[in-house]
Amino acid sequence: MNKIIGLLLATAVVTGVGPNALSSDAGPLPPGISAENWVALGDRAGFVVTNGDSLIGSASSVGIAKGYFMIRRAGVWLRIDSARDDGRADSGREN
């Protein structure tokens, strides 16, 4: 299940990066995030790469980037947390 979620997130990042990678006006960066670690998905969302240049993989294989998503609402950048406090994925149901 975690592999499927990871694959879906990676697909979302790649799909969002393509059109925006050519855009010179991607909007402001979140405070404290360097431009080299920021992958803009528009002017109100993006992905922060946390493993920098140490991407897992080689030039002949697909690498793995670790990080997190951020969105901007009402002029404030918010980090998206995809796990509950206990580390388990939230199914959206109450027990």
Chimera marker file (.cmm) of the C-alpha trace (Angstrom):
<marker_set name="trace">
<marker id="1" x="0.000" y="0.000" z="0.000" r="1" g="1" b="0" radius="0.5"/>
<marker id="2" x="2.837" y="2.421" z="0.834" r="1" g="1" b="0" radius="0.5"/>
<marker id="3" x="4.408" y="1.701" z="-2.563" r="1" g="1" b="0" radius="0.5"/>
<marker id="4" x="1.155" y="2.639" z="-4.292" r="1" g="1" b="0" radius="0.5"/>
<marker id="5" x="0.893" y="5.894" z="-2.328" r="1" g="1" b="0" radius="0.5"/>
<marker id="6" x="4.534" y="6.684" z="-3.098" r="1" g="1" b="0" radius="0.5"/>
<marker id="7" x="3.973" y="5.974" z="-6.781" r="1" g="1" b="0" radius="0.5"/>
<marker id="8" x="0.902" y="8.208" z="-6.854" r="1" g="1" b="0" radius="0.5"/>
<marker id="9" x="2.798" y="11.049" z="-5.151" r="1" g="1" b="0" radius="0.5"/>
<marker id="10" x="5.726" y="10.668" z="-7.550" r="1" g="1" b="0" radius="0.5"/>
<marker id="11" x="3.329" y="10.707" z="-10.501" r="1" g="1" b="0" radius="0.5"/>
<marker id="12" x="1.698" y="13.877" z="-9.172" r="1" g="1" b="0" radius="0.5"/>
<marker id="13" x="5.090" y="15.548" z="-8.788" r="1" g="1" b="0" radius="0.5"/>
<marker id="14" x="6.246" y="14.578" z="-12.286" r="1" g="1" b="0" radius="0.5"/>
<marker id="15" x="2.928" y="15.617" z="-13.823" r="1" g="1" b="0" radius="0.5"/>
<marker id="16" x="3.028" y="18.966" z="-12.061" r="1" g="1" b="0" radius="0.5"/>
<marker id="17" x="6.705" y="19.630" z="-12.723" r="1" g="1" b="0" radius="0.5"/>
<marker id="18" x="6.533" y="19.207" z="-16.499" r="1" g="1" b="0" radius="0.5"/>
<marker id="19" x="4.409" y="22.242" z="-17.390" r="1" g="1" b="0" radius="0.5"/>
<marker id="20" x="5.831" y="24.406" z="-14.619" r="1" g="1" b="0" radius="0.5"/>
<marker id="21" x="9.493" y="23.569" z="-15.193" r="1" g="1" b="0" radius="0.5"/>
<marker id="22" x="9.527" y="25.864" z="-18.208" r="1" g="1" b="0" radius="0.5"/>
<marker id="23" x="7.779" y="28.682" z="-16.376" r="1" g="1" b="0" radius="0.5"/>
<marker id="24" x="10.058" y="31.514" z="-15.295" r="1" g="1" b="0" radius="0.5"/>
<marker id="25" x="7.470" y="32.996" z="-12.930" r="1" g="1" b="0" radius="0.5"/>
<marker id="26" x="6.724" y="30.187" z="-10.495" r="1" g="1" b="0" radius="0.5"/>
<marker id="27" x="5.933" y="32.533" z="-7.609" r="1" g="1" b="0" radius="0.5"/>
<marker id="28" x="7.645" y="33.121" z="-4.283" r="1" g="1" b="0" radius="0.5"/>
<marker id="29" x="9.537" y="30.437" z="-2.392" r="1" g="1" b="0" radius="0.5"/>
<marker id="30" x="8.466" y="29.420" z="1.105" r="1" g="1" b="0" radius="0.5"/>
<marker id="31" x="10.634" y="31.002" z="3.824" r="1" g="1" b="0" radius="0.5"/>
<marker id="32" x="13.778" y="29.001" z="4.586" r="1" g="1" b="0" radius="0.5"/>
<marker id="33" x="13.565" y="26.860" z="1.412" r="1" g="1" b="0" radius="0.5"/>
<marker id="34" x="16.404" y="27.197" z="-1.107" r="1" g="1" b="0" radius="0.5"/>
<marker id="35" x="15.599" y="27.430" z="-4.815" r="1" g="1" b="0" radius="0.5"/>
<marker id="36" x="17.640" y="24.292" z="-5.543" r="1" g="1" b="0" radius="0.5"/>
<marker id="37" x="15.404" y="22.239" z="-3.219" r="1" g="1" b="0" radius="0.5"/>
<marker id="38" x="12.099" y="23.725" z="-4.427" r="1" g="1" b="0" radius="0.5"/>
<marker id="39" x="10.043" y="22.120" z="-7.210" r="1" g="1" b="0" radius="0.5"/>
<marker id="40" x="7.214" y="24.526" z="-7.981" r="1" g="1" b="0" radius="0.5"/>
<marker id="41" x="3.865" y="23.032" z="-8.910" r="1" g="1" b="0" radius="0.5"/>
<marker id="42" x="2.427" y="26.465" z="-9.619" r="1" g="1" b="0" radius="0.5"/>
<marker id="43" x="2.389" y="29.642" z="-7.557" r="1" g="1" b="0" radius="0.5"/>
<marker id="44" x="0.442" y="28.079" z="-4.662" r="1" g="1" b="0" radius="0.5"/>
<marker id="45" x="2.024" y="24.636" z="-4.276" r="1" g="1" b="0" radius="0.5"/>
<marker id="46" x="5.320" y="22.818" z="-4.537" r="1" g="1" b="0" radius="0.5"/>
<marker id="47" x="7.541" y="19.992" z="-3.391" r="1" g="1" b="0" radius="0.5"/>
<marker id="48" x="10.586" y="20.400" z="-1.128" r="1" g="1" b="0" radius="0.5"/>
<marker id="49" x="13.397" y="17.913" z="-1.825" r="1" g="1" b="0" radius="0.5"/>
<marker id="50" x="15.048" y="17.026" z="1.473" r="1" g="1" b="0" radius="0.5"/>
<marker id="51" x="17.824" y="14.715" z="0.314" r="1" g="1" b="0" radius="0.5"/>
<marker id="52" x="19.469" y="17.354" z="-1.910" r="1" g="1" b="0" radius="0.5"/>
<marker id="53" x="22.201" y="16.064" z="-4.198" r="1" g="1" b="0" radius="0.5"/>
<marker id="54" x="22.214" y="12.623" z="-2.616" r="1" g="1" b="0" radius="0.5"/>
<marker id="55" x="19.431" y="11.282" z="-4.820" r="1" g="1" b="0" radius="0.5"/>
<marker id="56" x="19.293" y="7.511" z="-4.753" r="1" g="1" b="0" radius="0.5"/>
<marker id="57" x="19.964" y="5.993" z="-8.184" r="1" g="1" b="0" radius="0.5"/>
<marker id="58" x="22.293" y="6.496" z="-11.100" r="1" g="1" b="0" radius="0.5"/>
<marker id="59" x="22.181" y="8.309" z="-14.422" r="1" g="1" b="0" radius="0.5"/>
<marker id="60" x="20.943" y="5.119" z="-16.078" r="1" g="1" b="0" radius="0.5"/>
<marker id="61" x="18.170" y="4.464" z="-13.548" r="1" g="1" b="0" radius="0.5"/>
<marker id="62" x="15.278" y="6.345" z="-12.036" r="1" g="1" b="0" radius="0.5"/>
<marker id="63" x="16.335" y="8.206" z="-8.885" r="1" g="1" b="0" radius="0.5"/>
<marker id="64" x="14.338" y="8.661" z="-5.704" r="1" g="1" b="0" radius="0.5"/>
<marker id="65" x="13.733" y="12.092" z="-4.248" r="1" g="1" b="0" radius="0.5"/>
<marker id="66" x="12.546" y="12.388" z="-0.655" r="1" g="1" b="0" radius="0.5"/>
<marker id="67" x="10.711" y="15.415" z="0.627" r="1" g="1" b="0" radius="0.5"/>
<marker id="68" x="7.325" y="16.912" z="1.351" r="1" g="1" b="0" radius="0.5"/>
<marker id="69" x="4.614" y="19.022" z="-0.276" r="1" g="1" b="0" radius="0.5"/>
<marker id="70" x="3.759" y="22.596" z="0.676" r="1" g="1" b="0" radius="0.5"/>
<marker id="71" x="0.775" y="24.766" z="-0.236" r="1" g="1" b="0" radius="0.5"/>
<marker id="72" x="0.139" y="28.478" z="0.147" r="1" g="1" b="0" radius="0.5"/>
<marker id="73" x="-3.205" y="29.577" z="1.594" r="1" g="1" b="0" radius="0.5"/>
<marker id="74" x="-4.041" y="33.179" z="2.420" r="1" g="1" b="0" radius="0.5"/>
<marker id="75" x="-0.407" y="34.149" z="1.795" r="1" g="1" b="0" radius="0.5"/>
<marker id="76" x="0.963" y="31.609" z="4.320" r="1" g="1" b="0" radius="0.5"/>
<marker id="77" x="2.978" y="28.528" z="3.336" r="1" g="1" b="0" radius="0.5"/>
<marker id="78" x="1.805" y="25.278" z="4.997" r="1" g="1" b="0" radius="0.5"/>
<marker id="79" x="3.593" y="21.919" z="5.030" r="1" g="1" b="0" radius="0.5"/>
<marker id="80" x="1.409" y="18.970" z="4.018" r="1" g="1" b="0" radius="0.5"/>
<marker id="81" x="1.702" y="16.038" z="6.418" r="1" g="1" b="0" radius="0.5"/>
<marker id="82" x="0.407" y="12.780" z="4.930" r="1" g="1" b="0" radius="0.5"/>
<marker id="83" x="0.657" y="10.700" z="8.106" r="1" g="1" b="0" radius="0.5"/>
<marker id="84" x="-1.098" y="10.779" z="11.441" r="1" g="1" b="0" radius="0.5"/>
<marker id="85" x="0.882" y="11.635" z="14.566" r="1" g="1" b="0" radius="0.5"/>
<marker id="86" x="1.424" y="7.953" z="15.307" r="1" g="1" b="0" radius="0.5"/>
<marker id="87" x="3.026" y="7.455" z="11.871" r="1" g="1" b="0" radius="0.5"/>
<marker id="88" x="0.165" y="5.467" z="10.306" r="1" g="1" b="0" radius="0.5"/>
<marker id="89" x="-1.592" y="6.677" z="7.190" r="1" g="1" b="0" radius="0.5"/>
<marker id="90" x="-5.020" y="8.204" z="7.887" r="1" g="1" b="0" radius="0.5"/>
<marker id="91" x="-7.818" y="6.313" z="6.152" r="1" g="1" b="0" radius="0.5"/>
<marker id="92" x="-10.277" y="9.171" z="6.654" r="1" g="1" b="0" radius="0.5"/>
<marker id="93" x="-12.461" y="7.034" z="8.928" r="1" g="1" b="0" radius="0.5"/>
<marker id="94" x="-12.990" y="7.395" z="12.620" r="1" g="1" b="0" radius="0.5"/>
<marker id="95" x="-12.724" y="4.219" z="14.681" r="1" g="1" b="0" radius="0.5"/>
<link id1="1" id2="2" r="1" g="1" b="0" radius="0.2"/>
<link id1="2" id2="3" r="1" g="1" b="0" radius="0.2"/>
<link id1="3" id2="4" r="1" g="1" b="0" radius="0.2"/>
<link id1="4" id2="5" r="1" g="1" b="0" radius="0.2"/>
<link id1="5" id2="6" r="1" g="1" b="0" radius="0.2"/>
<link id1="6" id2="7" r="1" g="1" b="0" radius="0.2"/>
<link id1="7" id2="8" r="1" g="1" b="0" radius="0.2"/>
<link id1="8" id2="9" r="1" g="1" b="0" radius="0.2"/>
<link id1="9" id2="10" r="1" g="1" b="0" radius="0.2"/>
<link id1="10" id2="11" r="1" g="1" b="0" radius="0.2"/>
<link id1="11" id2="12" r="1" g="1" b="0" radius="0.2"/>
<link id1="12" id2="13" r="1" g="1" b="0" radius="0.2"/>
<link id1="13" id2="14" r="1" g="1" b="0" radius="0.2"/>
<link id1="14" id2="15" r="1" g="1" b="0" radius="0.2"/>
<link id1="15" id2="16" r="1" g="1" b="0" radius="0.2"/>
<link id1="16" id2="17" r="1" g="1" b="0" radius="0.2"/>
<link id1="17" id2="18" r="1" g="1" b="0" radius="0.2"/>
<link id1="18" id2="19" r="1" g="1" b="0" radius="0.2"/>
<link id1="19" id2="20" r="1" g="1" b="0" radius="0.2"/>
<link id1="20" id2="21" r="1" g="1" b="0" radius="0.2"/>
<link id1="21" id2="22" r="1" g="1" b="0" radius="0.2"/>
<link id1="22" id2="23" r="1" g="1" b="0" radius="0.2"/>
<link id1="23" id2="24" r="1" g="1" b="0" radius="0.2"/>
<link id1="24" id2="25" r="1" g="1" b="0" radius="0.2"/>
<link id1="25" id2="26" r="1" g="1" b="0" radius="0.2"/>
<link id1="26" id2="27" r="1" g="1" b="0" radius="0.2"/>
<link id1="27" id2="28" r="1" g="1" b="0" radius="0.2"/>
<link id1="28" id2="29" r="1" g="1" b="0" radius="0.2"/>
<link id1="29" id2="30" r="1" g="1" b="0" radius="0.2"/>
<link id1="30" id2="31" r="1" g="1" b="0" radius="0.2"/>
<link id1="31" id2="32" r="1" g="1" b="0" radius="0.2"/>
<link id1="32" id2="33" r="1" g="1" b="0" radius="0.2"/>
<link id1="33" id2="34" r="1" g="1" b="0" radius="0.2"/>
<link id1="34" id2="35" r="1" g="1" b="0" radius="0.2"/>
<link id1="35" id2="36" r="1" g="1" b="0" radius="0.2"/>
<link id1="36" id2="37" r="1" g="1" b="0" radius="0.2"/>
<link id1="37" id2="38" r="1" g="1" b="0" radius="0.2"/>
<link id1="38" id2="39" r="1" g="1" b="0" radius="0.2"/>
<link id1="39" id2="40" r="1" g="1" b="0" radius="0.2"/>
<link id1="40" id2="41" r="1" g="1" b="0" radius="0.2"/>
<link id1="41" id2="42" r="1" g="1" b="0" radius="0.2"/>
<link id1="42" id2="43" r="1" g="1" b="0" radius="0.2"/>
<link id1="43" id2="44" r="1" g="1" b="0" radius="0.2"/>
<link id1="44" id2="45" r="1" g="1" b="0" radius="0.2"/>
<link id1="45" id2="46" r="1" g="1" b="0" radius="0.2"/>
<link id1="46" id2="47" r="1" g="1" b="0" radius="0.2"/>
<link id1="47" id2="48" r="1" g="1" b="0" radius="0.2"/>
<link id1="48" id2="49" r="1" g="1" b="0" radius="0.2"/>
<link id1="49" id2="50" r="1" g="1" b="0" radius="0.2"/>
<link id1="50" id2="51" r="1" g="1" b="0" radius="0.2"/>
<link id1="51" id2="52" r="1" g="1" b="0" radius="0.2"/>
<link id1="52" id2="53" r="1" g="1" b="0" radius="0.2"/>
<link id1="53" id2="54" r="1" g="1" b="0" radius="0.2"/>
<link id1="54" id2="55" r="1" g="1" b="0" radius="0.2"/>
<link id1="55" id2="56" r="1" g="1" b="0" radius="0.2"/>
<link id1="56" id2="57" r="1" g="1" b="0" radius="0.2"/>
<link id1="57" id2="58" r="1" g="1" b="0" radius="0.2"/>
<link id1="58" id2="59" r="1" g="1" b="0" radius="0.2"/>
<link id1="59" id2="60" r="1" g="1" b="0" radius="0.2"/>
<link id1="60" id2="61" r="1" g="1" b="0" radius="0.2"/>
<link id1="61" id2="62" r="1" g="1" b="0" radius="0.2"/>
<link id1="62" id2="63" r="1" g="1" b="0" radius="0.2"/>
<link id1="63" id2="64" r="1" g="1" b="0" radius="0.2"/>
<link id1="64" id2="65" r="1" g="1" b="0" radius="0.2"/>
<link id1="65" id2="66" r="1" g="1" b="0" radius="0.2"/>
<link id1="66" id2="67" r="1" g="1" b="0" radius="0.2"/>
<link id1="67" id2="68" r="1" g="1" b="0" radius="0.2"/>
<link id1="68" id2="69" r="1" g="1" b="0" radius="0.2"/>
<link id1="69" id2="70" r="1" g="1" b="0" radius="0.2"/>
<link id1="70" id2="71" r="1" g="1" b="0" radius="0.2"/>
<link id1="71" id2="72" r="1" g="1" b="0" radius="0.2"/>
<link id1="72" id2="73" r="1" g="1" b="0" radius="0.2"/>
<link id1="73" id2="74" r="1" g="1" b="0" radius="0.2"/>
<link id1="74" id2="75" r="1" g="1" b="0" radius="0.2"/>
<link id1="75" id2="76" r="1" g="1" b="0" radius="0.2"/>
<link id1="76" id2="77" r="1" g="1" b="0" radius="0.2"/>
<link id1="77" id2="78" r="1" g="1" b="0" radius="0.2"/>
<link id1="78" id2="79" r="1" g="1" b="0" radius="0.2"/>
<link id1="79" id2="80" r="1" g="1" b="0" radius="0.2"/>
<link id1="80" id2="81" r="1" g="1" b="0" radius="0.2"/>
<link id1="81" id2="82" r="1" g="1" b="0" radius="0.2"/>
<link id1="82" id2="83" r="1" g="1" b="0" radius="0.2"/>
<link id1="83" id2="84" r="1" g="1" b="0" radius="0.2"/>
<link id1="84" id2="85" r="1" g="1" b="0" radius="0.2"/>
<link id1="85" id2="86" r="1" g="1" b="0" radius="0.2"/>
<link id1="86" id2="87" r="1" g="1" b="0" radius="0.2"/>
<link id1="87" id2="88" r="1" g="1" b="0" radius="0.2"/>
<link id1="88" id2="89" r="1" g="1" b="0" radius="0.2"/>
<link id1="89" id2="90" r="1" g="1" b="0" radius="0.2"/>
<link id1="90" id2="91" r="1" g="1" b="0" radius="0.2"/>
<link id1="91" id2="92" r="1" g="1" b="0" radius="0.2"/>
<link id1="92" id2="93" r="1" g="1" b="0" radius="0.2"/>
<link id1="93" id2="94" r="1" g="1" b="0" radius="0.2"/>
<link id1="94" id2="95" r="1" g="1" b="0" radius="0.2"/>
</marker_set>
